[in-house]
């Protein structure tokens, strides 16, 4: 049961009553907009957080995210949310990630096992000790020959310094509501990211008047003194846009196995949380190419390319196609493979007319490995698998701007793919 903290408890935590104060604002921004916590008070509370926990909660820090309770709700929520945000962030393999508020290091451990280089920020020395212990054990558990590629920094995003354009991704997992100066934080994230780099956020959104959430936040601050100050969706979007981020995209999670009847429903019926209740999003630092060239979604720009098969074809025995293709961008648009972008480009092996009864595709659509600028050419090595029972003749290689059009519908001549004998 959650109890509403008294006004005295809030004052002891360094706050006035935030709910009463925020009702005076015409446009709510953060839960504590009218009574912000001082930076030093918030950081001091974060640094002593572990000392205020019960013994069982300290053990949870060491075993997180594993949840032995019935239904394992924490484990499934944490793991689904983490894997989902990492997938849509699409950080390049072996990329460098800045993890904000790394806590006991369970997220850090996963980032390292996925091959990333990690800089982890955490103001609490006790939590860094736990995280370092977890990460150092990778050499024993997973036979890592080299030390883990991680550096822990006892610091906050507001005060830390890194070289500009040095990270491929910045991750805020259940932590953005602890950041004191959100505008400075996002300005620094933009500077730290490489062009095209991504910031990923997972946490709840503040909906003014949501009493259960507000009471829980007040109780948490009264107990620990930590900053619990989530954003409205509109305000967080405005902070990101003001900092210079583009491609702000929000997500809802649909996770698990579903029956045929459930799969026939709209996806929103299966979502684990409503879009309105969450700040699950990605945003990107503008890429130099995307600033210079329009994308395929621009109706005013011409999209055109030339395809030529240099080597390969369909192997009848394996019912697969291994191809080496020359692709040249003859149009005005940037051919972008990042799946987070509208109209991102994929290569498809197809037969017949797309969308028609005689149309069929290989089992894969392959994204471009890198953006191809107007006038630029690339040599691509591709592999496709034919559906069971599909004919071996009549296949062509085409491209599709996802959700928009097939390139062959815009005048590009698809490339015939022969059957090898």
C-alpha positions as CSV (number, residue, x, y, z in Angstrom):
1,X,0.0,0.0,0.0
2,X,1.2,3.5,-0.9
3,X,0.5,6.3,1.6
4,X,0.5,10.0,0.8
5,X,3.4,11.7,2.5
6,X,2.6,14.6,4.8
7,X,3.5,18.2,4.0
8,X,6.2,17.9,6.8
9,X,7.7,14.9,5.1
10,X,7.9,16.7,1.8
11,X,9.5,19.7,3.4
12,X,12.1,17.4,5.1
13,X,12.9,16.0,1.6
14,X,13.7,19.6,0.4
15,X,10.3,20.1,-1.3
16,X,7.1,22.1,-1.0
17,X,4.0,20.2,-2.0
18,X,4.5,19.8,-5.7
19,X,1.0,18.8,-6.6
20,X,-0.5,21.9,-5.0
21,X,2.1,24.1,-6.6
22,X,1.8,22.7,-10.1
23,X,-2.0,23.3,-10.3
24,X,-1.1,27.0,-10.7
25,X,0.7,26.3,-14.0
26,X,-1.2,26.6,-17.2
27,X,1.2,24.2,-19.0
28,X,2.7,21.5,-16.7
29,X,6.2,20.5,-17.6
30,X,7.6,18.2,-14.9
31,X,6.1,16.9,-11.8
32,X,8.1,19.4,-9.7
33,X,8.1,22.3,-12.1
34,X,6.9,24.8,-9.5
35,X,9.2,23.6,-6.7
36,X,12.4,22.2,-8.3
37,X,14.9,20.4,-6.1
38,X,18.4,22.0,-5.7
39,X,21.1,20.1,-7.6
40,X,23.3,19.5,-4.6
41,X,20.4,18.1,-2.5
42,X,19.4,15.7,-5.3
43,X,22.9,14.4,-5.8
44,X,23.6,14.1,-2.1
45,X,20.4,12.0,-1.7
46,X,21.4,9.8,-4.7
47,X,24.9,9.2,-3.2
48,X,23.4,7.9,0.1
49,X,20.5,6.0,-1.5
50,X,21.9,2.5,-0.8
51,X,22.5,3.2,2.9
52,X,18.7,3.8,3.3
53,X,17.6,0.5,1.8
54,X,16.4,-2.6,3.7
55,X,18.7,-5.7,3.5
56,X,16.4,-7.4,1.0
57,X,16.4,-4.4,-1.3
58,X,20.2,-4.4,-1.3
59,X,20.2,-8.0,-2.3
60,X,17.9,-7.1,-5.2
61,X,20.5,-4.7,-6.4
62,X,22.9,-7.6,-6.8
63,X,20.5,-9.9,-8.5
64,X,18.5,-7.3,-10.6
65,X,16.7,-7.9,-13.0
66,X,15.9,-11.4,-11.8
67,X,12.5,-11.4,-10.0
68,X,11.4,-14.7,-8.3
69,X,7.9,-13.4,-7.5
70,X,4.9,-15.0,-9.0
71,X,4.7,-14.0,-12.7
72,X,8.2,-12.4,-12.5
73,X,6.8,-9.0,-13.4
74,X,9.9,-7.0,-12.8
75,X,12.1,-9.3,-14.9
76,X,9.9,-9.4,-17.9
77,X,9.2,-5.6,-17.8
78,X,12.9,-4.7,-17.4
79,X,14.2,-7.1,-20.0
80,X,11.5,-6.4,-22.6
81,X,11.9,-2.7,-22.2
82,X,15.7,-2.8,-22.4
83,X,15.9,-5.1,-25.4
84,X,13.2,-3.1,-27.2
85,X,15.0,0.2,-26.8
86,X,18.3,-1.2,-27.8
87,X,16.8,-2.6,-30.9
88,X,15.2,0.7,-32.1
89,X,18.3,2.7,-31.1
90,X,20.3,0.5,-33.6
91,X,23.7,1.4,-32.2
92,X,26.4,0.1,-34.6
93,X,28.0,-3.2,-33.7
94,X,31.0,-2.4,-31.4
95,X,29.8,1.1,-30.9
96,X,30.4,3.3,-27.9
97,X,27.5,3.9,-25.5
98,X,27.1,6.4,-22.7
99,X,24.9,4.9,-20.0
100,X,23.3,7.5,-17.7
101,X,22.5,6.3,-14.1
102,X,24.0,2.8,-14.4
103,X,23.0,1.8,-10.9
104,X,24.0,-1.7,-10.0
105,X,25.3,-2.4,-13.5
106,X,22.9,-5.1,-14.8
107,X,22.2,-3.0,-17.9
108,X,26.0,-2.3,-18.2
109,X,26.6,-6.1,-18.2
110,X,24.2,-6.6,-21.1
111,X,25.7,-3.8,-23.1
112,X,29.2,-5.3,-22.6
113,X,28.0,-8.7,-23.6
114,X,26.5,-7.2,-26.8
115,X,30.0,-6.0,-27.7
116,X,29.6,-2.3,-26.9
117,X,32.2,0.0,-25.3
118,X,30.5,1.6,-22.3
119,X,31.0,4.8,-20.2
120,X,28.7,4.5,-17.2
121,X,27.7,7.5,-15.1
122,X,26.5,6.9,-11.6
123,X,26.7,9.4,-8.6
124,X,26.5,6.7,-5.9
125,X,29.9,5.0,-5.1
126,X,28.0,2.0,-3.4
127,X,26.2,1.3,-6.7
128,X,29.4,1.6,-8.7
129,X,31.0,-1.0,-6.4
130,X,28.2,-3.5,-7.2
131,X,28.4,-2.7,-10.9
132,X,32.2,-3.2,-11.0
133,X,31.9,-6.5,-9.2
134,X,29.3,-7.7,-11.7
135,X,31.2,-6.6,-14.8
136,X,34.5,-7.9,-13.6
137,X,32.9,-11.4,-13.3
138,X,32.4,-11.6,-17.0
139,X,35.9,-13.0,-17.3
140,X,34.9,-15.9,-15.2
141,X,31.3,-16.5,-16.4
142,X,31.8,-15.9,-20.1
143,X,35.5,-16.5,-20.5
144,X,36.3,-13.0,-21.6
145,X,40.0,-12.9,-22.2
146,X,40.3,-9.1,-22.1
147,X,39.0,-6.7,-19.3
148,X,35.5,-5.5,-19.9
149,X,35.3,-2.4,-22.1
150,X,33.7,-0.1,-19.5
151,X,34.7,2.9,-17.5
152,X,32.6,4.0,-14.5
153,X,32.4,7.6,-13.6
154,X,31.1,8.8,-10.2
155,X,29.5,11.8,-11.8
156,X,26.3,13.2,-13.2
157,X,25.5,14.2,-16.8
158,X,25.3,17.8,-15.8
159,X,28.9,17.9,-14.6
160,X,30.8,15.2,-16.7
161,X,33.0,16.1,-19.6
162,X,33.6,14.0,-22.7
163,X,35.0,14.9,-26.1
164,X,32.4,16.0,-28.6
165,X,31.1,13.5,-31.1
166,X,32.5,10.5,-29.3
167,X,29.4,8.3,-28.6
168,X,27.2,6.3,-30.9
169,X,24.4,6.2,-28.4
170,X,23.2,7.6,-25.0
171,X,20.9,5.5,-22.9
172,X,18.5,6.7,-20.2
173,X,16.9,3.5,-18.8
174,X,14.4,4.3,-15.9
175,X,16.6,7.3,-15.0
176,X,15.7,10.5,-16.8
177,X,13.3,11.5,-14.0
178,X,16.4,11.8,-11.7
179,X,18.1,14.4,-13.9
180,X,18.0,17.8,-12.3
181,X,18.8,20.1,-15.3
182,X,17.1,18.5,-18.3
183,X,18.0,21.2,-20.8
184,X,21.7,21.2,-20.0
185,X,21.6,17.4,-20.0
186,X,20.1,17.1,-23.5
187,X,22.4,19.8,-24.9
188,X,25.4,17.8,-23.6
189,X,23.9,14.6,-25.1
190,X,23.7,16.2,-28.5
191,X,27.3,17.4,-28.3
192,X,28.6,14.0,-27.1
193,X,26.8,12.1,-29.9
194,X,28.3,11.5,-33.3
195,X,26.3,12.8,-36.2
196,X,23.4,10.4,-36.6
197,X,23.9,9.1,-33.1
198,X,20.9,8.1,-31.0
199,X,19.5,8.9,-27.5
200,X,17.2,6.3,-26.1
201,X,14.8,6.9,-23.2
202,X,12.6,4.4,-21.2
203,X,10.5,5.6,-18.4
204,X,7.0,6.6,-17.4
205,X,5.4,9.9,-18.4
206,X,3.8,12.3,-16.0
207,X,0.2,12.9,-16.6
208,X,-1.0,15.8,-14.4
209,X,-3.7,14.5,-12.1
210,X,-2.6,10.9,-12.1
211,X,-3.0,10.6,-8.3
212,X,-1.6,7.1,-7.8
213,X,1.7,8.0,-9.6
214,X,2.0,11.3,-7.9
215,X,1.5,9.8,-4.5
216,X,4.1,7.2,-5.2
217,X,6.6,9.8,-6.2
218,X,6.0,11.9,-3.1
219,X,6.4,8.8,-0.9
220,X,9.6,7.8,-2.6
221,X,11.1,11.3,-2.1
222,X,10.0,11.4,1.5
223,X,11.7,8.1,2.2
224,X,15.0,8.6,0.3
225,X,15.2,12.3,-0.5
226,X,16.0,11.4,-4.2
227,X,14.6,13.4,-7.1
228,X,11.5,11.8,-8.6
229,X,10.5,14.3,-11.3
230,X,9.1,12.8,-14.5
231,X,8.2,14.8,-17.7
232,X,5.0,15.3,-19.6
233,X,5.4,14.0,-23.1
234,X,4.9,17.4,-24.8
235,X,7.6,19.0,-22.5
236,X,10.2,16.3,-23.1
237,X,9.6,16.6,-26.9
238,X,10.2,20.3,-26.6
239,X,13.4,19.9,-24.6
240,X,14.7,17.5,-27.2
241,X,13.8,19.7,-30.1
242,X,15.2,22.8,-28.5
243,X,18.5,20.9,-27.9
244,X,18.6,20.1,-31.6
245,X,17.5,16.5,-31.8
246,X,15.5,15.2,-34.8
247,X,13.5,12.1,-35.6
248,X,11.8,12.0,-32.2
249,X,9.9,8.7,-32.2
250,X,7.7,7.2,-29.4
251,X,7.0,3.6,-28.8
252,X,4.7,1.2,-27.1
253,X,5.7,-2.4,-26.4
254,X,3.8,-5.5,-27.5
255,X,5.7,-8.4,-26.1
256,X,5.1,-12.1,-25.7
257,X,3.3,-15.0,-27.5
258,X,-0.3,-14.5,-28.7
259,X,-3.0,-16.7,-29.9
260,X,-4.4,-16.5,-33.4
261,X,-7.4,-14.7,-32.0
262,X,-5.3,-12.2,-30.2
263,X,-3.2,-11.5,-33.3
264,X,-6.3,-10.6,-35.2
265,X,-6.9,-7.6,-32.8
266,X,-5.3,-4.2,-33.2
267,X,-1.8,-4.0,-31.8
268,X,-2.9,-1.4,-29.2
269,X,-5.1,-4.0,-27.5
270,X,-1.9,-6.1,-26.8
271,X,0.3,-3.2,-25.6
272,X,1.9,-3.6,-22.2
273,X,1.3,0.1,-21.5
274,X,-0.5,2.9,-23.2
275,X,1.4,5.3,-25.3
276,X,0.1,8.2,-23.2
277,X,1.6,6.8,-20.0
278,X,5.2,6.4,-21.1
279,X,8.2,8.3,-22.3
280,X,9.7,5.5,-24.4
281,X,11.4,7.2,-27.3
282,X,14.4,7.6,-29.5
283,X,15.8,10.8,-30.9
284,X,18.9,11.4,-33.1
285,X,21.5,14.0,-33.6
286,X,21.2,15.3,-37.2
287,X,23.4,13.4,-39.6
288,X,25.5,15.5,-41.9
289,X,24.1,13.5,-44.9
290,X,20.5,13.8,-43.7
291,X,20.9,17.5,-43.3
292,X,22.3,17.9,-46.9
293,X,20.1,15.5,-48.8
294,X,16.3,14.9,-48.6
295,X,15.0,11.4,-47.8
296,X,12.8,9.1,-49.9
297,X,9.8,10.4,-48.0
298,X,10.2,13.9,-49.6
299,X,7.6,14.1,-52.3
300,X,9.5,16.9,-54.1
301,X,12.7,15.0,-54.6
302,X,13.4,12.4,-57.3
303,X,14.3,8.9,-56.3
304,X,16.1,6.8,-58.9
305,X,18.9,4.2,-59.0
306,X,20.6,1.6,-61.2
307,X,21.0,-2.0,-60.3
308,X,23.4,-4.4,-61.9
309,X,24.1,-8.0,-61.0
310,X,27.9,-8.6,-60.9
311,X,27.8,-12.2,-59.7
312,X,25.6,-14.9,-58.3
313,X,22.1,-16.3,-58.7
314,X,19.6,-18.8,-57.3
315,X,21.0,-22.2,-56.1
316,X,18.3,-24.8,-56.8
317,X,19.6,-27.2,-54.2
318,X,19.5,-24.8,-51.2
319,X,16.7,-22.6,-52.6
320,X,18.8,-19.6,-51.8
321,X,20.3,-16.7,-53.7
322,X,23.8,-15.3,-53.0
323,X,24.4,-12.1,-55.0
324,X,27.0,-9.4,-55.5
325,X,25.3,-6.3,-56.8
326,X,26.4,-2.9,-58.0
327,X,24.0,-0.2,-56.9
328,X,24.2,3.5,-58.0
329,X,22.1,6.3,-56.7
330,X,21.0,8.4,-59.7
331,X,18.4,10.4,-57.9
332,X,18.2,13.4,-55.5
333,X,17.4,11.5,-52.3
334,X,19.6,9.9,-49.7
335,X,19.1,6.1,-49.6
336,X,19.0,5.5,-45.9
337,X,18.9,2.0,-44.3
338,X,18.2,3.0,-40.7
339,X,15.0,1.3,-39.8
340,X,14.0,4.2,-37.5
341,X,13.5,6.5,-40.4
342,X,10.3,6.8,-42.5
343,X,10.9,5.4,-46.0
344,X,14.1,3.6,-45.0
345,X,15.3,1.5,-47.9
346,X,15.5,-2.3,-48.1
347,X,16.4,-4.7,-50.8
348,X,13.9,-7.4,-51.7
349,X,14.0,-10.5,-54.0
350,X,10.5,-10.7,-55.5
351,X,8.5,-12.5,-58.1
352,X,5.4,-11.2,-59.8
353,X,3.7,-7.9,-59.0
354,X,4.1,-6.6,-55.4
355,X,0.7,-6.8,-53.6
356,X,-1.0,-8.8,-56.4
357,X,-2.2,-12.4,-56.0
358,X,0.8,-13.6,-58.1
359,X,3.3,-11.6,-56.0
360,X,5.7,-13.3,-53.7
361,X,9.0,-12.3,-51.9
362,X,12.0,-14.1,-50.4
363,X,11.9,-14.6,-46.7
364,X,14.1,-11.6,-46.1
365,X,14.1,-7.9,-46.8
366,X,17.6,-6.6,-46.3
367,X,18.4,-3.0,-45.1
368,X,21.1,-1.1,-46.7
369,X,24.3,-1.4,-44.6
370,X,25.0,2.3,-44.9
371,X,23.5,5.4,-46.4
372,X,24.1,6.0,-50.2
373,X,24.3,9.6,-51.2
374,X,23.1,11.0,-54.6
375,X,25.7,10.2,-57.2
376,X,27.4,7.5,-55.0
377,X,27.7,3.8,-55.8
378,X,28.2,0.7,-53.6
379,X,28.9,-2.9,-54.1
380,X,26.6,-5.1,-51.9
381,X,26.8,-8.7,-51.0
382,X,23.4,-10.1,-50.4
383,X,21.8,-13.5,-49.4
384,X,18.1,-14.4,-49.7
385,X,16.0,-17.5,-49.1
386,X,13.1,-18.5,-51.3
387,X,9.8,-19.6,-49.8
388,X,9.1,-23.4,-49.8
389,X,7.5,-24.5,-53.0
390,X,8.2,-21.2,-54.9
391,X,9.3,-21.5,-58.5
392,X,13.0,-21.0,-59.2
393,X,12.5,-18.7,-62.2
394,X,11.2,-15.2,-62.7
395,X,12.9,-13.6,-59.7
396,X,14.1,-10.0,-59.7
397,X,16.0,-7.8,-57.2
398,X,14.1,-4.6,-56.3
399,X,14.2,-2.0,-53.6
400,X,11.4,-0.7,-51.4
401,X,11.1,2.6,-49.5
402,X,9.3,1.0,-46.5
403,X,5.7,2.3,-46.2
404,X,6.0,4.4,-49.3
405,X,6.8,2.8,-52.6
406,X,8.7,0.2,-54.6
407,X,11.5,1.6,-56.6
408,X,10.3,-0.2,-59.8
409,X,7.1,1.9,-59.5
410,X,9.3,5.0,-59.8
411,X,11.1,3.9,-62.9
412,X,14.0,1.9,-61.6
413,X,14.5,-1.3,-63.6
414,X,14.6,-4.3,-61.3
415,X,17.6,-6.6,-61.7
416,X,16.8,-10.1,-63.0
417,X,18.3,-12.9,-60.9
418,X,19.0,-16.1,-62.8
419,X,18.7,-19.7,-61.6
420,X,22.1,-21.3,-61.6
421,X,22.4,-24.7,-63.2
